[in-house]
Amino acid sequence: MQLSLLDPATPEEIARSRAEELRRLLEQHNRLYYLQDAPVISDAEYDALFRELQQLERQFPELVTSSSPTQRVGGAPLAKFAPLAHRLPMLSLENAVNESEIADFDQRLKKILGLPAEQGITYLCEPKMDGLAVELIYSEGVLTSAATRGDGLTGEDVTENVRTIRSLPLRLTGSNVPRLLEVRGEVFLSLESFQQINREKEENGEPPFVNPRNAAAGSLRQLDPRITARRPLSIFCYAPGLVEGAEFDCQQAFFDSISAWGLPVNPLVRRANNIDEAIEYYRQMLLQRESLPYEIDGTVIKVDAFHLQRELGEKSRSPRWAVACKFPPRQAETVLEDILLSVGRTGVITPVAQLRPVEISGVTVSRATLHNWDEIALKDIRIGDTVLVERAGDVIPAVVRVLTEKRSGAERPLPPPERCPECGSAIVRIADEVAVRCMGLSCPPQIRQSILHFASRNAMDIEGLGEKFVEQLLSLGLVTSVADIYRLSKDDFMRFERMGDKLAAKLLAAIDKSKQQELGRFIFALGIRHVGERTAKALAQAFGSLEHLEQATMEELVSIRDVGATVAESIRTFFDNQDNIAVIRRMLAAGVTPTVEQKKVGGRFTGKSFVFTGTLTRFTREEAQRLVENEGGGAVGSVSKKTGYVVAGADAGSKLTKARELGVTVLSEEEFLELLEQPDTSG
């Protein structure tokens, strides 16, 4: 290939071309992964492309666009949602609760249209998703706005939250994209994602979501889009709003077009030539309901042809040309025979109802979650009660209510346990949490996660001790707590599958090296509830030794930056547990001697606190924090009168506003770097 010496491409032009190519590739792989379930590259390869684009956009901020895949992470928190009016009303649907009512719907339409009873109407059938309806607005192919249904005329502006949905394109692709496309869709959570969110909420001592719809609605209506970005929401599009620059003659043609432009459409959508085929579709979806990866509560039947939809028109709140065909409820009556205690990987103890087996929607149910003791008290659930059980979006069904009218008087309540059913440690309940939990380091259900956390890079950094080897340690009975890691021998590792001398020696060397780890890392490695890396480092610097931290009072703890009453109580509870102290003593006896990282004294930032806000392009938050700490200062999360400086990147929000209100010095990234380069006059 011969290169022209005329008008050579500048670095910016090369970067722009590569950024456009990366965005195209990332959107293509998003469609393959989320819409077609047919990925062609690994997660690691996708992440490499994503990081390359991030790096280009950091290096050339002018390349950042609102439709870039890097902009899905969520913006600054909102004070409240702004109203957003719908140009065309978002109507609700009338319900049909059985096949007879579905047939009646067909007869009503034929009467309005003047069609003979035997003539078939072509319908478009789709699953009725159990989620939250939204309207998306694409202008010139770019997602510009999104709103909830609201009252049908005005919804809430949830644009920033909707942008975090991975399966939704921020820019439409393909040919003949309309100038304006308003499309309605249903935001939902898969059952797997719903269950994961609830597990995390219960482990954090928070009330779980009742069902996937509540979880989806709660996630989409977060004022902080960064929280929404951590919730794996999905969406299926189902109807047009106002469209300019494109025409469709029927619902099927609309689906075909928006799918070609990259919008997600439910693959179970089917055409029906008459109402009998539509009813058969309803029956098939009822049978498939339990095997679907998401919740549906019925089917929707729509007249396919748009000219017939216009002829049929609308009522005040619903269209005449569509009906929601509801499934029968999934509930059954049975007897709660016992309440079992289940200990999770973070120590949360969950009460589980053991039921007299009962069939619900073709599945035999013998257990149901009771969530926590607050829920038991609220519903007044007792052993021996006759209860109503429902399968609603969870693998383990839930007890809906007690049929108190069927009580005999022999029923008995179950109080919260005082000791862990697995290890016998004392049970704790931290203020403002609904969960009761075991905080024992040697509790069997927690050991696997405890060891993985203990050995992780940001904790004790035991290189090579990953999930595969931890599983073998547990299956061979070689460890019963994290302390046992330091008593492992080469012979122990040689019992592993595919273990050689060199790898065994490498693992032992990594374990031995970790004995001299920094005190802050060791505190973080212990897995104390609410104690993250920064708090652990602050504790290490404040107390200087593990012994002093063990003996710290509540008053001493709350005086430390980043330690409030809840965190202090969690720390005190951890060290008051004698089983935990015994595990720590075994580690110290095995040669673990945490070292204290001395904070620089007399640096140019001594006594100064920094707050970093907005999108930083010259360095990461972690890098900025290290730069400050290396000069004797500290990085904090909130702005106050005592804050020394606020460093504001792009799209800085409420923290920047507060800094200006309080008169705190605000620096750009460049000004922060200039401040670092000034001569150090502190010493």
C-alpha positions as CSV (number, residue, x, y, z in Angstrom):
1,M,0.0,0.0,0.0
2,Q,1.4,3.4,-1.0
3,L,1.0,6.2,1.5
4,S,0.3,9.8,0.4
5,L,2.4,12.5,1.8
6,L,-0.3,15.0,1.1
7,D,-2.6,16.1,3.9
8,P,-1.5,13.3,6.4
9,A,-4.1,12.4,9.1
10,T,-3.6,14.1,12.5
11,P,-3.6,12.2,15.7
12,E,-7.0,13.6,16.5
13,E,-8.4,12.4,13.1
14,I,-6.9,8.9,13.7
15,A,-8.4,8.8,17.2
16,R,-11.8,10.0,15.9
17,S,-11.8,7.3,13.2
18,R,-10.9,4.6,15.7
19,A,-13.4,5.8,18.2
20,E,-16.2,5.6,15.6
21,E,-15.1,2.1,14.7
22,L,-15.0,1.0,18.4
23,R,-18.5,2.4,19.0
24,R,-19.8,0.5,16.0
25,L,-18.2,-2.7,17.1
26,L,-19.4,-2.4,20.7
27,E,-23.0,-1.7,19.7
28,Q,-22.8,-4.7,17.3
29,H,-21.6,-7.0,20.0
30,N,-24.2,-5.6,22.4
31,R,-26.9,-6.6,19.9
32,L,-25.4,-10.1,19.4
33,Y,-25.1,-10.6,23.2
34,Y,-28.3,-9.1,24.5
35,L,-30.8,-9.4,21.6
36,Q,-29.7,-12.5,19.7
37,D,-28.0,-14.5,22.6
38,A,-25.2,-15.2,20.1
39,P,-21.9,-13.6,21.2
40,V,-18.9,-14.0,18.9
41,I,-16.3,-12.6,21.2
42,S,-15.4,-13.3,24.9
43,D,-16.2,-10.9,27.8
44,A,-12.5,-10.2,28.0
45,E,-12.3,-9.2,24.4
46,Y,-15.3,-7.0,24.8
47,D,-13.8,-5.3,27.8
48,A,-10.6,-4.7,25.9
49,L,-12.5,-2.8,23.2
50,F,-14.5,-0.9,25.8
51,R,-11.3,0.1,27.7
52,E,-9.6,1.2,24.4
53,L,-12.6,3.5,23.7
54,Q,-12.5,4.9,27.3
55,Q,-8.8,5.7,26.9
56,L,-9.4,7.5,23.6
57,E,-12.2,9.5,25.1
58,R,-10.0,10.4,28.1
59,Q,-7.2,11.5,25.8
60,F,-9.5,13.4,23.4
61,P,-12.5,14.6,25.4
62,E,-14.0,16.3,22.4
63,L,-14.7,12.8,21.0
64,V,-17.2,11.9,23.7
65,T,-20.7,11.7,22.4
66,S,-24.0,11.1,24.2
67,S,-24.5,7.9,22.2
68,S,-21.2,6.4,23.1
69,P,-21.3,3.0,25.0
70,T,-19.1,4.5,27.6
71,Q,-21.8,6.9,28.6
72,R,-24.1,4.2,30.0
73,V,-22.6,4.4,33.5
74,G,-25.1,7.0,34.8
75,G,-24.8,10.7,35.4
76,A,-25.0,12.8,38.6
77,P,-27.8,12.1,41.0
78,L,-31.0,14.1,40.5
79,A,-32.9,16.1,43.1
80,K,-36.2,14.9,41.6
81,F,-37.6,13.7,38.3
82,A,-38.8,16.3,35.9
83,P,-42.2,15.9,34.1
84,L,-42.1,14.9,30.4
85,A,-45.4,15.1,28.4
86,H,-46.3,12.5,25.8
87,R,-47.2,13.9,22.4
88,L,-49.6,11.0,22.0
89,P,-51.3,9.5,25.1
90,M,-50.0,6.2,26.6
91,L,-53.2,4.4,27.2
92,S,-53.7,1.3,29.4
93,L,-55.4,-1.9,28.1
94,E,-58.7,-3.5,29.1
95,N,-58.4,-6.9,30.6
96,A,-59.9,-10.3,29.6
97,V,-59.6,-12.9,32.4
98,N,-60.6,-16.1,30.5
99,E,-60.9,-17.5,27.0
100,S,-64.6,-16.6,26.9
101,E,-63.8,-12.9,27.4
102,I,-61.1,-13.1,24.7
103,A,-63.7,-14.4,22.3
104,D,-66.1,-11.6,23.3
105,F,-63.4,-9.0,22.5
106,D,-63.3,-10.4,18.9
107,Q,-67.0,-10.3,18.5
108,R,-67.1,-6.6,19.7
109,L,-64.6,-5.6,17.1
110,K,-66.4,-7.4,14.3
111,K,-69.6,-5.6,15.3
112,I,-67.9,-2.2,15.2
113,L,-66.2,-3.0,11.9
114,G,-69.4,-4.5,10.4
115,L,-67.7,-7.8,9.7
116,P,-69.5,-11.2,9.6
117,A,-69.0,-13.4,12.7
118,E,-67.2,-16.1,10.7
119,Q,-64.6,-13.7,9.2
120,G,-61.3,-13.7,10.9
121,I,-59.3,-10.6,12.0
122,T,-55.6,-10.8,11.8
123,Y,-54.0,-10.2,15.3
124,L,-50.5,-9.7,16.6
125,C,-50.0,-11.6,19.8
126,E,-47.2,-11.0,22.4
127,P,-46.4,-11.9,26.0
128,K,-47.6,-9.4,28.5
129,M,-44.4,-8.4,30.3
130,D,-44.7,-7.7,34.0
131,G,-42.6,-4.5,34.1
132,L,-42.8,-0.8,33.8
133,A,-44.0,1.0,30.6
134,V,-41.8,3.7,29.1
135,E,-41.6,5.9,26.0
136,L,-38.3,6.3,24.1
137,I,-37.7,9.2,21.8
138,Y,-35.1,9.0,19.1
139,S,-34.3,12.1,17.1
140,E,-32.3,11.7,14.0
141,G,-31.6,8.1,15.3
142,V,-30.1,9.2,18.6
143,L,-31.9,8.5,21.9
144,T,-32.7,11.9,23.3
145,S,-35.4,11.3,25.9
146,A,-37.3,8.7,27.9
147,A,-40.3,8.9,30.2
148,T,-42.4,6.6,32.3
149,R,-46.1,6.2,31.5
150,G,-47.2,8.4,34.4
151,D,-50.9,9.3,34.1
152,G,-50.8,8.5,30.3
153,L,-50.5,12.2,29.4
154,T,-47.3,13.1,31.4
155,G,-44.6,10.9,32.8
156,E,-41.3,11.3,34.6
157,D,-38.1,12.0,32.7
158,V,-36.0,8.9,33.3
159,T,-33.6,9.5,30.3
160,E,-30.4,9.0,32.3
161,N,-31.6,5.8,33.8
162,V,-32.9,4.3,30.6
163,R,-29.5,5.0,28.9
164,T,-28.0,2.5,31.3
165,I,-30.0,-0.4,29.8
166,R,-27.4,-2.5,27.9
167,S,-29.8,-4.0,25.4
168,L,-31.1,-0.6,24.3
169,P,-29.2,1.1,21.4
170,L,-28.2,4.8,22.1
171,R,-28.1,5.3,18.3
172,L,-30.2,3.4,15.8
173,T,-28.5,1.6,12.9
174,G,-29.5,0.4,9.5
175,S,-31.3,2.1,6.6
176,N,-34.3,4.5,6.5
177,V,-34.1,5.5,10.2
178,P,-36.9,8.0,10.7
179,R,-36.3,11.7,11.7
180,L,-38.4,11.1,14.8
181,L,-39.3,7.8,16.4
182,E,-41.3,7.6,19.6
183,V,-41.5,3.9,20.6
184,R,-43.2,2.4,23.7
185,G,-41.6,-0.4,25.6
186,E,-41.6,-2.4,28.8
187,V,-38.6,-2.3,31.2
188,F,-38.2,-5.5,33.2
189,L,-35.8,-7.6,35.2
190,S,-35.0,-11.2,34.3
191,L,-35.7,-13.7,37.1
192,E,-32.0,-14.4,37.5
193,S,-31.2,-10.7,38.0
194,F,-34.2,-10.2,40.3
195,Q,-33.0,-13.1,42.5
196,Q,-29.5,-11.7,42.6
197,I,-30.6,-8.2,43.6
198,N,-32.8,-9.7,46.4
199,R,-29.9,-11.8,47.6
200,E,-27.7,-8.7,47.8
201,K,-30.4,-6.7,49.6
202,E,-31.0,-9.4,52.2
203,E,-27.2,-9.8,52.7
204,N,-27.0,-6.0,53.3
205,G,-29.8,-6.2,55.8
206,E,-32.3,-4.4,53.5
207,P,-35.9,-5.5,52.8
208,P,-36.1,-7.5,49.5
209,F,-38.2,-6.5,46.6
210,V,-41.6,-8.2,46.5
211,N,-41.5,-9.1,42.8
212,P,-39.6,-8.4,39.6
213,R,-42.0,-5.6,38.6
214,N,-41.4,-3.7,41.9
215,A,-37.6,-4.3,41.5
216,A,-37.7,-3.0,37.9
217,A,-39.7,0.1,38.9
218,G,-37.6,0.8,41.9
219,S,-34.4,0.5,39.8
220,L,-35.7,2.7,36.9
221,R,-36.9,5.4,39.4
222,Q,-33.6,5.8,41.2
223,L,-32.6,9.4,41.5
224,D,-29.0,8.3,41.2
225,P,-28.5,6.8,37.7
226,R,-25.3,5.1,38.9
227,I,-27.4,2.8,41.1
228,T,-29.6,2.0,38.1
229,A,-26.5,1.2,36.0
230,R,-25.7,-1.6,38.5
231,R,-29.1,-3.2,38.0
232,P,-29.2,-5.3,34.8
233,L,-32.5,-4.0,33.4
234,S,-33.9,-5.2,30.1
235,I,-36.5,-3.8,27.7
236,F,-38.8,-5.1,24.9
237,C,-40.4,-2.5,22.6
238,Y,-44.0,-3.0,21.5
239,A,-45.8,0.0,20.0
240,P,-45.2,3.3,18.1
241,G,-45.9,6.7,19.4
242,L,-45.4,9.7,17.0
243,V,-43.2,8.8,14.0
244,E,-41.9,11.2,11.4
245,G,-40.0,10.0,8.3
246,A,-41.3,6.4,8.2
247,E,-44.7,4.7,7.7
248,F,-45.9,1.2,8.7
249,D,-49.1,-0.5,7.5
250,C,-49.3,-3.0,10.4
251,Q,-47.9,-3.9,13.8
252,Q,-45.8,-6.7,12.3
253,A,-44.1,-4.3,9.8
254,F,-43.4,-1.9,12.7
255,F,-41.7,-4.7,14.7
256,D,-39.7,-5.8,11.6
257,S,-38.4,-2.2,11.1
258,I,-37.5,-1.3,14.7
259,S,-35.8,-4.7,15.1
260,A,-33.7,-3.9,12.0
261,W,-32.7,-0.6,13.6
262,G,-31.4,-2.4,16.7
263,L,-34.4,-2.1,19.1
264,P,-35.2,-5.2,21.1
265,V,-38.5,-6.9,20.3
266,N,-39.7,-10.0,22.1
267,P,-38.9,-13.1,20.0
268,L,-42.1,-14.8,21.1
269,V,-44.3,-12.3,19.2
270,R,-46.6,-14.2,16.8
271,R,-49.2,-13.3,14.1
272,A,-52.7,-15.0,14.4
273,N,-55.1,-15.2,11.5
274,N,-58.1,-15.3,13.7
275,I,-59.2,-15.3,17.3
276,D,-59.0,-19.1,17.6
277,E,-55.3,-18.9,16.8
278,A,-54.9,-16.0,19.3
279,I,-56.5,-18.1,22.0
280,E,-54.2,-21.0,21.2
281,Y,-51.3,-18.6,21.6
282,Y,-52.6,-17.6,25.0
283,R,-52.7,-21.3,26.0
284,Q,-49.2,-21.9,24.8
285,M,-47.8,-18.9,26.7
286,L,-49.6,-20.2,29.8
287,L,-47.8,-23.5,29.5
288,Q,-44.4,-21.8,28.8
289,R,-44.8,-19.3,31.6
290,E,-42.9,-21.2,34.2
291,S,-39.9,-21.9,31.9
292,L,-39.4,-18.3,30.7
293,P,-36.4,-16.3,32.0
294,Y,-38.7,-13.4,32.9
295,E,-42.1,-12.8,34.4
296,I,-45.2,-12.5,32.2
297,D,-48.8,-12.2,33.6
298,G,-50.7,-12.8,30.4
299,T,-50.7,-12.1,26.7
300,V,-51.6,-9.0,24.7
301,I,-53.7,-9.4,21.5
302,K,-53.7,-6.4,19.1
303,V,-55.4,-5.9,15.7
304,D,-52.4,-6.1,13.3
305,A,-53.5,-3.6,10.6
306,F,-53.0,0.0,11.6
307,H,-55.9,1.2,9.3
308,L,-58.2,-1.0,11.3
309,Q,-56.8,0.3,14.6
310,R,-57.6,3.9,13.5
311,E,-61.1,2.8,12.4
312,L,-61.7,1.2,15.8
313,G,-60.4,4.2,17.7
314,E,-60.0,4.6,21.5
315,K,-62.1,5.0,24.6
316,S,-61.1,7.6,27.2
317,R,-58.4,5.4,28.8
318,S,-57.9,2.4,26.5
319,P,-57.8,1.5,22.8
320,R,-60.6,-0.6,21.4
321,W,-58.3,-2.6,19.2
322,A,-56.2,-4.4,21.9
323,V,-56.8,-6.5,25.0
324,A,-54.7,-7.8,27.9
325,C,-55.5,-11.5,28.4
326,K,-54.6,-12.1,32.1
327,F,-53.4,-15.5,33.4
328,P,-55.0,-17.1,36.4
329,P,-53.2,-16.3,39.8
330,R,-50.5,-18.6,40.9
331,Q,-51.6,-19.2,44.5
332,A,-52.5,-22.2,46.6
333,E,-53.5,-22.9,50.2
334,T,-51.4,-25.2,52.4
335,V,-50.0,-25.7,56.0
336,L,-46.7,-24.2,57.2
337,E,-45.3,-27.2,59.1
338,D,-42.0,-25.8,60.3
339,I,-39.6,-22.8,59.9
340,L,-36.0,-23.7,59.0
341,L,-33.0,-21.4,59.3
342,S,-30.7,-20.9,56.3
343,V,-27.3,-19.2,56.7
344,G,-26.1,-17.2,53.6
345,R,-22.5,-16.6,52.5
346,T,-22.4,-13.2,54.3
347,G,-23.9,-14.6,57.5
348,V,-27.5,-13.5,57.0
349,I,-29.9,-16.0,58.6
350,T,-33.1,-16.3,56.6
351,P,-36.2,-18.1,57.8
352,V,-37.6,-20.5,55.3
353,A,-41.1,-22.0,55.6
354,Q,-41.3,-25.8,55.3
355,L,-44.7,-26.4,53.7
356,R,-47.0,-29.4,53.3
357,P,-46.4,-30.1,49.6
358,V,-48.8,-28.3,47.3
359,E,-49.0,-27.9,43.5
360,I,-48.9,-24.4,42.0
361,S,-49.0,-23.9,38.3
362,G,-47.9,-27.5,37.7
363,V,-45.0,-27.3,40.2
364,T,-44.9,-29.0,43.6
365,V,-43.9,-26.5,46.2
366,S,-42.7,-27.5,49.6
367,R,-40.7,-24.4,50.8
368,A,-41.3,-20.7,50.7
369,T,-39.2,-17.7,51.8
370,L,-40.2,-15.8,54.8
371,H,-37.5,-13.1,54.2
372,N,-36.8,-12.0,57.8
373,W,-38.3,-11.8,61.3
374,D,-39.8,-8.3,60.7
375,E,-41.8,-9.9,57.8
376,I,-42.8,-12.8,60.1
377,A,-44.1,-10.4,62.8
378,L,-45.9,-8.2,60.2
379,K,-47.8,-11.2,58.8
380,D,-48.1,-12.9,62.2
381,I,-46.8,-16.1,60.8
382,R,-46.7,-19.1,63.1
383,I,-45.7,-22.8,62.8
384,G,-48.8,-24.8,62.1
385,D,-50.6,-21.9,60.3
386,T,-52.7,-22.4,57.1
387,V,-51.2,-20.0,54.6
388,L,-51.7,-18.7,51.1
389,V,-48.6,-19.3,49.0
390,E,-47.7,-17.6,45.7
391,R,-45.2,-18.2,43.0
392,A,-44.4,-14.7,41.9
393,G,-41.0,-14.2,40.3
394,D,-38.8,-16.2,42.6
395,V,-37.5,-19.8,42.5
396,I,-38.5,-20.0,46.2
397,P,-42.2,-19.0,46.5
398,A,-43.4,-16.6,49.2
399,V,-46.1,-16.7,51.9
400,V,-48.7,-14.1,50.9
401,R,-50.8,-14.2,54.1
402,V,-52.0,-16.3,57.0
403,L,-55.5,-17.6,57.0
404,T,-56.1,-16.7,60.6
405,E,-59.7,-17.9,60.5
406,K,-58.4,-21.5,60.2
407,R,-56.3,-21.4,63.4
408,S,-56.9,-24.1,66.0
409,G,-54.9,-22.5,68.8
410,A,-52.0,-25.0,68.6
411,E,-50.0,-22.7,66.3
412,R,-46.7,-21.3,67.8
413,P,-44.5,-18.4,66.9
414,L,-40.8,-18.7,66.2
415,P,-38.6,-16.0,67.8
416,P,-35.3,-14.9,66.1
417,P,-32.5,-17.3,67.0
418,E,-29.9,-16.3,69.6
419,R,-27.1,-18.4,68.1
420,C,-26.1,-19.4,64.6
421,P,-27.5,-22.8,63.6
422,E,-24.4,-23.6,61.7
423,C,-21.5,-22.6,64.0
424,G,-23.1,-21.7,67.3
425,S,-21.8,-18.1,67.3
426,A,-23.9,-15.4,68.9
427,I,-26.4,-13.7,66.5
428,V,-26.3,-10.0,66.0
429,R,-28.8,-7.5,64.6
430,I,-27.3,-4.2,63.6
431,A,-29.4,-1.1,64.1
432,D,-31.6,0.0,61.1
433,E,-31.2,-3.5,59.5
434,V,-33.9,-6.1,59.1
435,A,-31.5,-9.0,58.9
436,V,-30.1,-11.0,61.8
437,R,-26.7,-12.4,61.0
438,C,-23.8,-14.6,62.2
439,M,-20.5,-12.7,62.1
440,G,-18.3,-15.7,62.9
441,L,-15.1,-15.9,60.7
442,S,-15.3,-19.7,60.9
443,C,-19.0,-20.2,60.1
444,P,-19.1,-22.9,57.4
445,P,-21.5,-21.3,54.9
446,Q,-19.3,-18.2,54.9
447,I,-15.9,-19.8,54.7
448,R,-15.7,-20.0,50.9
449,Q,-16.5,-16.3,50.4
450,S,-14.4,-15.3,53.3
451,I,-11.3,-17.0,51.9
452,L,-11.8,-15.6,48.4
453,H,-12.2,-12.1,49.8
454,F,-9.3,-12.5,52.2
455,A,-7.0,-13.6,49.4
456,S,-8.2,-11.0,46.8
457,R,-5.9,-8.5,45.2
458,N,-7.0,-5.5,47.3
459,A,-6.9,-7.5,50.6
460,M,-4.0,-9.9,51.4
461,D,-3.2,-10.3,47.7
462,I,-2.4,-14.0,47.7
463,E,-1.7,-14.5,44.0
464,G,-3.1,-17.7,42.5
465,L,-5.4,-18.6,45.3
466,G,-8.6,-18.2,43.3
467,E,-12.0,-19.9,43.2
468,K,-10.9,-23.2,41.7
469,F,-8.2,-23.8,44.4
470,V,-10.5,-22.6,47.2
471,E,-13.1,-25.1,46.2
472,Q,-10.6,-27.9,46.4
473,L,-9.3,-26.7,49.8
474,L,-12.9,-26.9,51.1
475,S,-13.8,-30.2,49.4
476,L,-10.7,-31.8,50.8
477,G,-11.4,-30.5,54.3
478,L,-8.1,-28.6,54.5
479,V,-9.5,-25.3,55.8
480,T,-12.2,-24.4,58.2
481,S,-11.4,-20.7,58.5
482,V,-9.1,-18.2,56.8
483,A,-6.4,-18.9,59.5
484,D,-5.9,-22.4,58.1
485,I,-4.4,-20.9,54.9
486,Y,-1.2,-20.2,56.9
487,R,-0.9,-23.8,58.0
488,L,-1.0,-25.4,54.5
489,S,1.9,-27.4,53.3
490,K,3.2,-28.5,49.9
491,D,1.8,-32.0,50.6
492,D,-1.6,-30.4,51.0
493,F,-1.5,-28.6,47.6
494,M,-0.2,-31.8,45.9
495,R,-3.5,-33.4,46.7
496,F,-5.1,-31.0,44.2
497,E,-6.0,-32.0,40.7
498,R,-3.4,-31.1,38.1
499,M,-1.0,-29.6,40.7
500,G,2.8,-29.6,40.1
501,D,5.8,-28.8,42.2
502,K,6.3,-25.4,40.7
503,L,2.7,-24.3,41.1
504,A,2.5,-25.6,44.7
505,A,5.8,-23.7,45.6
506,K,4.4,-20.6,44.0
507,L,1.2,-20.7,46.0
508,L,3.1,-21.3,49.2
509,A,5.4,-18.4,48.4
510,A,2.4,-16.1,47.8
511,I,0.9,-17.1,51.1
512,D,4.2,-16.5,53.0
513,K,4.6,-13.1,51.3
514,S,1.1,-12.0,52.5
515,K,2.2,-12.4,56.1
516,Q,3.9,-9.0,55.9
517,Q,0.9,-7.3,54.3
518,E,-0.1,-3.7,55.3
519,L,-2.4,-3.4,58.4
520,G,-5.1,-1.6,56.3
521,R,-5.2,-4.5,53.9
522,F,-5.4,-7.0,56.7
523,I,-8.3,-5.1,58.3
524,F,-10.1,-5.0,55.0
525,A,-9.4,-8.7,54.4
526,L,-11.2,-9.7,57.6
527,G,-14.5,-8.8,55.9
528,I,-15.9,-6.6,58.7
529,R,-19.3,-5.5,57.7
530,H,-19.4,-1.9,56.3
531,V,-15.6,-1.6,56.4
532,G,-14.3,-1.0,52.9
533,E,-10.7,-0.4,51.7
534,R,-10.7,3.4,52.5
535,T,-12.2,2.9,56.0
536,A,-9.8,0.0,56.7
537,K,-6.8,2.3,55.8
538,A,-8.2,5.1,58.0
539,L,-8.5,2.7,60.9
540,A,-4.9,1.4,60.4
541,Q,-3.5,4.9,60.3
542,A,-5.6,6.0,63.4
543,F,-4.9,3.1,65.7
544,G,-1.5,1.9,64.4
545,S,-1.9,-1.7,65.4
546,L,-4.5,-4.5,65.4
547,E,-4.3,-4.7,69.2
548,H,-5.3,-1.1,69.6
549,L,-8.2,-1.5,67.1
550,E,-9.5,-4.5,68.9
551,Q,-9.7,-2.5,72.1
552,A,-11.1,0.7,70.6
553,T,-14.3,2.1,72.2
554,M,-17.3,3.3,70.2
555,E,-16.3,6.9,71.0
556,E,-12.8,6.4,69.6
557,L,-14.2,4.7,66.5
558,V,-16.7,7.3,65.6
559,S,-14.0,10.0,65.8
560,I,-12.3,8.5,62.8
561,R,-13.0,9.9,59.3
562,D,-15.5,7.7,57.4
563,V,-16.6,5.9,60.6
564,G,-20.2,6.6,61.7
565,A,-22.2,5.0,64.4
566,T,-23.3,2.1,62.2
567,V,-19.8,1.3,61.0
568,A,-18.5,1.6,64.6
569,E,-21.1,-0.8,65.9
570,S,-20.2,-3.3,63.2
571,I,-16.5,-3.1,64.1
572,R,-17.2,-3.4,67.8
573,T,-19.5,-6.4,67.2
574,F,-16.9,-8.1,65.1
575,F,-14.1,-7.8,67.7
576,D,-16.5,-8.7,70.6
577,N,-17.0,-12.1,68.9
578,Q,-14.5,-14.5,70.7
579,D,-14.6,-16.9,67.7
580,N,-13.2,-14.1,65.5
581,I,-10.5,-13.2,68.0
582,A,-9.5,-16.9,68.1
583,V,-9.1,-17.0,64.3
584,I,-7.0,-13.8,64.3
585,R,-4.8,-15.2,67.1
586,R,-4.2,-18.3,65.1
587,M,-3.1,-16.2,62.1
588,L,-0.7,-14.1,64.3
589,A,0.7,-17.3,65.8
590,A,1.3,-18.6,62.2
591,G,3.5,-15.6,61.5
592,V,1.1,-13.0,60.1
593,T,2.5,-9.6,61.2
594,P,0.6,-6.7,59.5
595,T,2.7,-3.7,58.9
596,V,1.5,-0.1,59.4
597,E,1.8,2.2,56.4
598,Q,3.0,5.5,57.7
599,K,1.0,8.5,56.4
600,K,3.3,11.2,55.0
601,V,3.6,14.1,57.5
602,G,4.6,17.6,56.3
603,G,3.5,17.2,52.7
604,R,2.2,20.2,50.7
605,F,-1.4,19.0,51.3
606,T,-1.1,18.3,55.1
607,G,-4.4,19.1,56.8
608,K,-6.1,19.6,53.5
609,S,-9.1,17.5,52.2
610,F,-10.0,17.1,48.6
611,V,-13.3,16.1,46.9
612,F,-13.3,14.8,43.3
613,T,-16.5,15.1,41.3
614,G,-17.6,14.7,37.8
615,T,-16.0,12.7,35.0
616,L,-12.2,12.8,35.3
617,T,-10.1,12.4,32.1
618,R,-6.5,12.9,33.3
619,F,-6.6,10.3,36.0
620,T,-8.9,7.9,37.8
621,R,-10.4,8.7,41.3
622,E,-8.0,6.1,42.8
623,E,-5.0,7.7,41.2
624,A,-6.1,11.2,42.3
625,Q,-6.6,9.9,45.9
626,R,-3.1,8.4,45.9
627,L,-1.6,11.7,44.7
628,V,-3.3,13.6,47.5
629,E,-2.3,11.1,50.2
630,N,1.3,11.0,49.0
631,E,1.4,14.7,49.9
632,G,-0.1,14.3,53.4
633,G,-3.7,15.2,52.5
634,G,-6.9,13.2,52.3
635,A,-9.7,12.5,49.8
636,V,-13.3,12.6,51.2
637,G,-16.7,11.9,49.6
638,S,-18.7,15.0,50.6
639,V,-18.3,18.7,50.6
640,S,-18.4,20.8,53.8
641,K,-17.0,24.1,55.0
642,K,-13.8,22.2,56.1
643,T,-13.1,20.9,52.6
644,G,-9.9,22.3,51.2
645,Y,-10.5,21.9,47.5
646,V,-13.1,20.5,45.1
647,V,-11.6,19.1,41.8
648,A,-14.4,19.2,39.2
649,G,-14.3,17.2,36.0
650,A,-16.9,17.2,33.2
651,D,-20.6,17.0,34.2
652,A,-19.9,17.8,37.8
653,G,-23.2,18.0,39.7
654,S,-24.5,18.7,43.2
655,K,-21.0,18.6,44.9
656,L,-19.8,21.4,42.6
657,T,-22.9,23.5,43.4
658,K,-22.4,23.0,47.1
659,A,-18.8,23.9,46.9
660,R,-19.7,27.2,45.3
661,E,-22.4,27.9,47.8
662,L,-19.9,27.3,50.7
663,G,-17.1,29.3,49.0
664,V,-14.8,26.2,48.7
665,T,-12.0,26.6,46.2
666,V,-12.8,24.7,43.0
667,L,-10.1,23.4,40.7
668,S,-10.1,22.0,37.2
669,E,-8.0,18.8,36.6
670,E,-5.3,21.0,35.0
671,E,-5.3,23.4,38.0
672,F,-5.0,20.4,40.4
673,L,-2.0,19.1,38.5
674,E,-0.4,22.6,38.5
675,L,-0.9,22.7,42.3
676,L,1.0,19.4,42.5
677,E,3.9,20.8,40.5
678,Q,4.3,23.9,42.7
679,P,7.4,23.8,45.1
680,D,6.7,22.1,48.4
681,T,7.1,24.8,51.1
682,S,5.6,22.6,53.9
683,G,8.9,21.5,55.3
